[in-house]
Amino acid sequence: MSEPVKPPRLILVLGGARSGKSSYAELLAARSGCPVAYIATATADDNEMRERIRRHQDARPAEWVTIEEPYDLEAAFRRGCERADVVLLDCVTLWVSNWLLRDGRLVEGEQATAEALFNTEIVQQVDKLLRAFAEADESKRLILVSNEVGLGLVPPYPIGRVYRDTLGRVNMRLARAADAVYLLVAGLPLDVRRLRAEMPW
């Protein structure tokens, strides 16, 4: 008799803007039947963003624990594990933006500064999160939401290109560590790892 298939512990949900990625990640978390901690990386810098955050908050189940953390994902994950078995992080996209723009260090034209940030601080932060996940109890699950930004036009300004490249590298790093990777297209999830396994090459 075969053993039951264990659910994936680390899931990466990718998609473009308004692709349904956050809704799908929340559905995965809700269907787990476990307590959920929600890590929100967004910052309310203007009225439009404050309204977006409010709508997201209203849509989440009241019993979910919310942890607001724009920078230190490792610490937020560890706090989430203290109160829940499933940690949902939404989203990596804004987190990368937060780091690139933190303390006004990155201004137009400073591509070398941005590359240095990716190669040092951002990579270190991603690795710290993955290390914390690896050290967590096997009952803990992590769901990450991120944008796939490499399918559109090449940004016409240096900061935009650096941001696209940095987020793409972060997504690849997370995808390599993930047990399951889903790409949302028009609200429909594609199992990327299964598609890759079915390829003849």
NUROSE-768503 format. One record per residue (C-alpha): residue number from 1; x, y, z. Coordinates in steps of 0.2 Angstrom, whole numbers. Example, Ala and Ser with C-alpha at 12.3 -4.5 7.8 and 13.67 -1.06 7.14 Angstrom:
2
- 1:62:-22:39
- 2:68:-5:36
***
This chain:
201
- 1:0:0:0
- 2:7:17:-5
- 3:10:31:7
- 4:-1:46:6
- 5:6:60:-4
- 6:12:74:7
- 7:6:92:2
- 8:20:103:-4
- 9:28:113:10
- 10:35:128:0
- 11:24:135:-14
- 12:28:149:-25
- 13:13:157:-34
- 14:17:168:-49
- 15:7:179:-61
- 16:5:196:-69
- 17:-5:210:-62
- 18:-23:206:-59
- 19:-20:188:-64
- 20:-28:180:-48
- 21:-12:175:-40
- 22:-16:182:-23
- 23:-33:175:-23
- 24:-26:158:-28
- 25:-13:158:-14
- 26:-26:163:-1
- 27:-37:148:-8
- 28:-22:136:-5
- 29:-20:143:13
- 30:-38:142:17
- 31:-40:124:10
- 32:-26:118:21
- 33:-38:119:36
- 34:-23:125:47
- 35:-21:142:56
- 36:-14:155:44
- 37:-2:169:47
- 38:-2:182:33
- 39:14:193:30
- 40:9:209:21
- 41:24:218:13
- 42:14:233:6
- 43:17:250:14
- 44:3:263:13
- 45:12:277:5
- 46:-3:285:-4
- 47:-22:285:-3
- 48:-23:273:-18
- 49:-12:261:-9
- 50:-21:263:7
- 51:-37:258:-1
- 52:-29:243:-9
- 53:-23:237:8
- 54:-40:240:16
- 55:-48:229:2
- 56:-36:215:5
- 57:-38:216:24
- 58:-57:215:22
- 59:-56:200:10
- 60:-45:190:22
- 61:-53:178:35
- 62:-55:187:52
- 63:-46:173:61
- 64:-30:175:50
- 65:-15:183:59
- 66:-8:198:50
- 67:10:202:51
- 68:15:219:43
- 69:34:218:38
- 70:41:228:23
- 71:59:222:25
- 72:64:207:37
- 73:55:192:30
- 74:65:180:40
- 75:59:188:57
- 76:41:189:50
- 77:41:171:45
- 78:47:166:62
- 79:34:176:70
- 80:21:168:59
- 81:27:151:64
- 82:24:155:82
- 83:5:157:79
- 84:1:147:63
- 85:5:132:53
- 86:3:140:36
- 87:12:157:32
- 88:6:166:17
- 89:18:180:11
- 90:10:193:-1
- 91:20:199:-9
- 92:38:197:-14
- 93:36:210:-28
- 94:33:224:-16
- 95:46:217:-4
- 96:60:219:-18
- 97:54:236:-22
- 98:55:241:-3
- 99:73:236:-3
- 100:78:244:-19
- 101:70:261:-13
- 102:75:259:5
- 103:81:275:13
- 104:82:284:-3
- 105:98:274:-8
- 106:93:271:-26
- 107:90:285:-38
- 108:88:286:-57
- 109:104:281:-66
- 110:112:271:-51
- 111:112:254:-59
- 112:128:249:-51
- 113:120:253:-34
- 114:105:242:-38
- 115:116:228:-44
- 116:126:228:-28
- 117:110:228:-18
- 118:104:212:-26
- 119:121:204:-25
- 120:122:208:-6
- 121:107:213:4
- 122:92:206:-6
- 123:101:189:-9
- 124:106:188:9
- 125:88:192:15
- 126:81:178:3
- 127:93:166:9
- 128:89:170:27
- 129:71:167:24
- 130:74:150:15
- 131:86:145:29
- 132:72:149:42
- 133:60:139:32
- 134:72:124:31
- 135:74:125:50
- 136:56:126:54
- 137:46:111:60
- 138:40:100:45
- 139:22:104:50
- 140:25:122:44
- 141:21:128:26
- 142:25:143:17
- 143:16:151:2
- 144:25:165:-7
- 145:16:177:-20
- 146:26:186:-33
- 147:24:195:-50
- 148:31:188:-66
- 149:37:204:-73
- 150:48:197:-87
- 151:34:195:-100
- 152:30:213:-104
- 153:40:227:-113
- 154:57:232:-108
- 155:56:246:-95
- 156:62:262:-104
- 157:72:268:-88
- 158:87:261:-79
- 159:78:258:-62
- 160:64:249:-70
- 161:76:237:-79
- 162:86:234:-63
- 163:70:231:-54
- 164:63:219:-67
- 165:80:209:-67
- 166:81:209:-48
- 167:64:202:-46
- 168:67:189:-59
- 169:82:183:-51
- 170:73:182:-34
- 171:59:172:-42
- 172:71:160:-49
- 173:80:158:-33
- 174:63:155:-24
- 175:57:143:-38
- 176:72:132:-36
- 177:68:130:-18
- 178:50:128:-20
- 179:41:111:-19
- 180:27:118:-31
- 181:27:133:-43
- 182:10:139:-50
- 183:8:152:-64
- 184:-8:161:-64
- 185:-15:166:-81
- 186:-32:175:-82
- 187:-36:167:-65
- 188:-31:149:-70
- 189:-17:141:-61
- 190:-4:131:-72
- 191:7:119:-62
- 192:24:124:-69
- 193:34:110:-61
- 194:22:97:-69
- 195:23:105:-86
- 196:42:105:-85
- 197:42:86:-80
- 198:31:82:-95
- 199:43:91:-107
- 200:53:79:-118
- 201:69:88:-115
***
